[in-house]
């Protein structure tokens, strides 16, 4: 009696066609590749300047420009001095 219970189909024992299984595997593989790999690849491509050190060079260039502009702007302003007359 117990052997019949084990061999008896239970629930929705429906055979899924092989073509459907292959399509599901194909779609799942594409979606997982797109989800897991593409964001990382895009991140590294978009932020390539950071990893190659070009950002530091650009920051130094802008810092030098800012210093030069500030020097030119402050050139015509009188410098404040301490007048110490005793």
C-alpha positions as CSV (number, residue, x, y, z in Angstrom):
1,X,0.0,0.0,0.0
2,X,2.8,2.5,0.9
3,X,4.5,1.8,-2.5
4,X,1.4,3.0,-4.3
5,X,1.3,6.2,-2.4
6,X,4.9,7.0,-3.3
7,X,4.5,6.2,-7.0
8,X,1.2,8.0,-7.3
9,X,1.4,11.4,-9.0
10,X,0.9,14.3,-6.6
11,X,-0.2,17.9,-7.4
12,X,0.4,19.4,-10.8
13,X,2.6,16.7,-12.4
14,X,2.6,18.3,-15.8
15,X,5.4,17.5,-18.3
16,X,7.0,20.8,-19.6
17,X,8.0,20.6,-23.2
18,X,11.8,20.7,-23.7
19,X,11.5,23.7,-26.0
20,X,9.9,25.7,-23.3
21,X,12.6,24.7,-20.8
22,X,15.3,25.8,-23.2
23,X,13.5,29.2,-23.8
24,X,13.2,29.8,-20.1
25,X,16.9,29.0,-19.6
26,X,17.8,31.3,-22.5
27,X,15.8,34.2,-21.2
28,X,17.0,33.7,-17.6
29,X,20.6,33.6,-18.7
30,X,20.2,36.8,-20.7
31,X,18.4,38.6,-17.9
32,X,21.0,37.6,-15.3
33,X,23.9,38.6,-17.5
34,X,22.3,42.0,-18.1
35,X,21.5,42.5,-14.4
36,X,24.8,41.3,-12.9
37,X,27.5,42.1,-15.5
38,X,26.4,45.1,-17.5
39,X,26.0,47.6,-14.6
40,X,29.6,46.8,-13.5
41,X,31.0,47.1,-17.1
42,X,29.1,50.4,-17.6
43,X,30.3,51.7,-14.2
44,X,33.9,51.1,-15.1
45,X,33.5,52.5,-18.6
46,X,31.7,55.7,-17.4
47,X,34.2,56.3,-14.6
48,X,37.4,55.4,-16.5
49,X,38.9,58.8,-15.8
50,X,38.8,58.1,-12.1
51,X,40.6,54.8,-12.4
52,X,43.2,56.0,-14.9
53,X,44.1,59.0,-12.8
54,X,42.9,61.6,-15.3
55,X,40.5,63.1,-12.7
56,X,43.3,64.0,-10.4
57,X,45.0,65.8,-13.4
58,X,41.9,67.7,-14.2
59,X,41.4,68.7,-10.6
60,X,45.0,70.0,-10.5
61,X,44.4,71.9,-13.8
62,X,41.3,73.6,-12.4
63,X,43.0,74.4,-9.2
64,X,45.8,76.1,-11.1
65,X,43.3,78.0,-13.2
66,X,41.4,79.1,-10.1
67,X,44.6,80.3,-8.5
68,X,45.6,82.3,-11.6
69,X,42.1,83.9,-11.8
70,X,42.1,84.8,-8.1
71,X,45.6,86.4,-8.5
72,X,44.4,88.5,-11.5
73,X,41.3,89.6,-9.7
74,X,43.0,90.5,-6.5
75,X,45.9,92.3,-8.3
76,X,44.1,95.6,-8.5
77,X,42.8,95.6,-4.9
78,X,44.9,97.3,-2.3
79,X,46.4,95.0,0.2
80,X,45.5,95.6,3.7
81,X,48.5,96.3,5.8
82,X,49.0,96.8,9.5
83,X,50.0,100.4,10.3
84,X,52.0,100.2,13.5
85,X,53.2,103.6,14.5
86,X,54.4,104.0,18.0
